[in-house]
């Protein structure tokens, strides 16, 4: 099992990309997703909204001071949790109500700026969930986590809750039904995916240890959109190093493969408790 020392974990704030990394909070048992033995398959749940960009806000024409009372005009936010949540909400909501219903909740299938502004407003309300003024934006841009995002979307009536998965088998099972938001300690070498879009090399322990040695840039939330390769043996065991998922990031389409990256299930397996997976639940009215 991988162990990240306290010294390795980023404990500060950052003006761009990341938030403060925290190990996930304990989960309610009734929120847990368990694999029930159904056949697992490759799936693709690409969200029906554009890839978002939590940086270069001014260039995009986004004025954060006009969007959120009391906020300064900044060029980037550590709002990855809400960018991932917005992408996942779009996919989950459209799967139940249809893509044409997205404007009803304030999302656009074509306007990336409007969707980024949606994510920024969501970030403001999500940070207020902490009850700690020192962690609220504005003024403090220190990120959030998937649990607060899930809770806020439920509070707004956009979802009926969320489920969470522990272990790779349960994660792949949960992905059969739709996108999953994923919180990780983002390692510095992962900033540049390889030519195939992988951030974790071959998915080996050596590759992960080298990545850990590069340091933790911060906490980062993204949206798993597809199980692109899944190798399962005759008794249902997943070959995690031979299997991988595609994940949408929120650093514009210039990152990785048109805004997405790939990561082996073996890497997520080795990260263990340091990886957090949640799926938004949207039900028919």
MOCOR-V5274 format. One record per residue. SS is DSSP state (H for helix, E for strand, - for the rest). OMEGA is omega in whole degrees, -180 to 180 (NA if undefined). NEAR is the number of other C-alpha atoms within 10 Angstrom. Layout:
ss=SS omega=OMEGA near=NEAR
ss=SS omega=OMEGA near=NEAR
This chain:
ss=- omega=178 near=9
ss=- omega=175 near=15
ss=- omega=174 near=13
ss=- omega=-180 near=15
ss=- omega=178 near=7
ss=- omega=180 near=8
ss=- omega=-178 near=9
ss=- omega=-176 near=17
ss=- omega=-179 near=21
ss=- omega=-175 near=20
ss=- omega=-176 near=17
ss=- omega=176 near=11
ss=- omega=-178 near=17
ss=- omega=-179 near=18
ss=- omega=-180 near=14
ss=- omega=168 near=18
ss=- omega=-165 near=21
ss=- omega=171 near=27
ss=E omega=177 near=29
ss=- omega=-179 near=21
ss=- omega=175 near=25
ss=- omega=171 near=17
ss=- omega=-174 near=15
ss=- omega=177 near=16
ss=- omega=176 near=10
ss=- omega=-175 near=6
ss=- omega=174 near=13
ss=- omega=-178 near=9
ss=H omega=-178 near=9
ss=H omega=177 near=9
ss=H omega=-174 near=14
ss=E omega=172 near=15
ss=- omega=178 near=18
ss=- omega=176 near=16
ss=- omega=-176 near=14
ss=- omega=174 near=8
ss=- omega=178 near=9
ss=- omega=179 near=9
ss=- omega=179 near=10
ss=- omega=-176 near=19
ss=- omega=168 near=16
ss=- omega=179 near=16
ss=E omega=178 near=19
ss=E omega=-178 near=18
ss=- omega=-177 near=20
ss=- omega=-179 near=19
ss=- omega=-177 near=25
ss=- omega=175 near=20
ss=- omega=-179 near=20
ss=- omega=172 near=19
ss=- omega=-177 near=25
ss=- omega=-179 near=26
ss=E omega=-179 near=26
ss=- omega=175 near=25
ss=- omega=178 near=20
ss=- omega=-176 near=16
ss=- omega=-179 near=19
ss=- omega=178 near=13
ss=- omega=178 near=9
ss=- omega=-178 near=14
ss=- omega=-178 near=10
ss=- omega=178 near=19
ss=- omega=-176 near=17
ss=H omega=180 near=22
ss=H omega=178 near=13
ss=H omega=-178 near=11
ss=H omega=-173 near=16
ss=- omega=179 near=18
ss=- omega=178 near=10
ss=- omega=-180 near=12
ss=- omega=172 near=16
ss=- omega=174 near=15
ss=- omega=-177 near=15
ss=- omega=-177 near=16
ss=- omega=-179 near=18
ss=- omega=178 near=18
ss=- omega=174 near=24
ss=- omega=-171 near=29
ss=- omega=-175 near=34
ss=H omega=-180 near=32
ss=H omega=-177 near=31
ss=H omega=172 near=33
ss=H omega=177 near=32
ss=H omega=179 near=29
ss=H omega=178 near=30
ss=H omega=178 near=26
ss=H omega=-179 near=31
ss=H omega=178 near=28
ss=H omega=180 near=29
ss=H omega=-180 near=25
ss=H omega=-177 near=25
ss=H omega=-178 near=26
ss=H omega=180 near=22
ss=H omega=180 near=17
ss=H omega=-179 near=17
ss=H omega=-172 near=14
ss=H omega=-178 near=14
ss=- omega=-179 near=12
ss=H omega=-179 near=19
ss=H omega=-179 near=10
ss=H omega=-177 near=15
ss=H omega=177 near=19
ss=H omega=179 near=10
ss=H omega=179 near=8
ss=H omega=174 near=12
ss=- omega=-180 near=12
ss=- omega=-179 near=24
ss=- omega=177 near=21
ss=- omega=-175 near=16
ss=- omega=-172 near=12
ss=- omega=-178 near=13
ss=H omega=-180 near=18
ss=H omega=179 near=18
ss=H omega=-180 near=16
ss=H omega=176 near=24
ss=H omega=177 near=26
ss=H omega=175 near=22
ss=H omega=-179 near=19
ss=H omega=180 near=23
ss=H omega=177 near=24
ss=H omega=177 near=16
ss=H omega=180 near=20
ss=H omega=178 near=29
ss=H omega=-178 near=22
ss=H omega=179 near=18
ss=H omega=-179 near=26
ss=H omega=176 near=26
ss=H omega=-180 near=17
ss=H omega=-173 near=16
ss=H omega=-175 near=13
ss=- omega=-179 near=9
ss=- omega=-178 near=9
ss=H omega=-179 near=13
ss=H omega=-179 near=13
ss=H omega=-179 near=17
ss=- omega=173 near=21
ss=- omega=-6 near=24
ss=- omega=7 near=20
ss=- omega=-169 near=13
ss=- omega=-180 near=14
ss=- omega=-178 near=24
ss=- omega=177 near=26
ss=- omega=179 near=28
ss=- omega=174 near=31
ss=- omega=-175 near=27
ss=H omega=180 near=26
ss=H omega=179 near=20
ss=H omega=178 near=19
ss=H omega=180 near=25
ss=H omega=-179 near=26
ss=H omega=-179 near=18
ss=H omega=178 near=21
ss=H omega=176 near=22
ss=H omega=179 near=17
ss=H omega=180 near=12
ss=- omega=179 near=9
ss=- omega=-180 near=11
ss=- omega=176 near=17
ss=- omega=176 near=20
ss=- omega=-180 near=16
ss=E omega=178 near=18
ss=E omega=172 near=20
ss=E omega=180 near=20
ss=E omega=-177 near=23
ss=- omega=171 near=23
ss=- omega=180 near=18
ss=- omega=-174 near=17
ss=H omega=180 near=17
ss=H omega=180 near=20
ss=H omega=177 near=17
ss=H omega=-179 near=22
ss=H omega=177 near=23
ss=H omega=179 near=20
ss=H omega=180 near=23
ss=H omega=177 near=26
ss=- omega=-176 near=19
ss=- omega=-180 near=15
ss=- omega=-178 near=22
ss=- omega=179 near=31
ss=E omega=174 near=34
ss=E omega=-172 near=30
ss=E omega=175 near=21
ss=E omega=-177 near=26
ss=E omega=162 near=22
ss=E omega=-175 near=27
ss=E omega=-176 near=22
ss=E omega=-169 near=23
ss=H omega=-178 near=15
ss=H omega=179 near=18
ss=H omega=-179 near=18
ss=H omega=-178 near=12
ss=- omega=177 near=14
ss=- omega=178 near=19
ss=- omega=-173 near=15
ss=- omega=177 near=9
ss=- omega=178 near=11
ss=- omega=-180 near=20
ss=E omega=175 near=23
ss=- omega=-170 near=22
ss=- omega=178 near=25
ss=- omega=-178 near=19
ss=- omega=-177 near=16
ss=- omega=-179 near=22
ss=- omega=176 near=14
ss=H omega=179 near=16
ss=H omega=179 near=11
ss=H omega=-179 near=15
ss=H omega=179 near=22
ss=H omega=177 near=12
ss=H omega=179 near=13
ss=H omega=178 near=19
ss=H omega=180 near=21
ss=H omega=179 near=14
ss=H omega=178 near=14
ss=- omega=179 near=18
ss=E omega=180 near=22
ss=E omega=-179 near=23
ss=E omega=174 near=26
ss=E omega=-178 near=28
ss=E omega=179 near=26
ss=E omega=179 near=32
ss=E omega=-175 near=26
ss=E omega=177 near=29
ss=E omega=-175 near=31
ss=E omega=-175 near=24
ss=E omega=163 near=23
ss=E omega=-172 near=23
ss=E omega=179 near=14
ss=E omega=-178 near=17
ss=- omega=179 near=19
ss=- omega=-177 near=16
ss=E omega=-180 near=16
ss=- omega=-173 near=8
ss=- omega=179 near=6
ss=- omega=174 near=6
ss=- omega=178 near=13
ss=- omega=-179 near=10
ss=E omega=171 near=19
ss=- omega=-169 near=14
ss=- omega=-180 near=20
ss=- omega=178 near=19
ss=- omega=-177 near=15
ss=- omega=180 near=19
ss=E omega=177 near=24
ss=E omega=172 near=22
ss=E omega=-172 near=23
ss=E omega=177 near=25
ss=E omega=176 near=31
ss=- omega=179 near=27
ss=- omega=179 near=26
ss=E omega=179 near=20
ss=- omega=-180 near=19
ss=- omega=179 near=16
ss=- omega=-178 near=11
ss=- omega=173 near=18
ss=- omega=-179 near=22
ss=E omega=179 near=19
ss=- omega=177 near=14
ss=- omega=-180 near=19
ss=E omega=174 near=24
ss=E omega=178 near=24
ss=E omega=178 near=24
ss=E omega=-179 near=22
ss=E omega=176 near=22
ss=H omega=178 near=26
ss=H omega=179 near=23
ss=H omega=178 near=22
ss=H omega=178 near=23
ss=H omega=-179 near=19
ss=H omega=177 near=19
ss=H omega=173 near=18
ss=H omega=-175 near=16
ss=H omega=-178 near=16
ss=H omega=178 near=18
ss=- omega=-176 near=19
ss=E omega=-175 near=26
ss=E omega=179 near=25
ss=E omega=177 near=27
ss=E omega=177 near=29
ss=E omega=179 near=27
ss=E omega=176 near=20
ss=- omega=-178 near=21
ss=- omega=176 near=14
ss=- omega=-179 near=8
ss=- omega=NA near=5
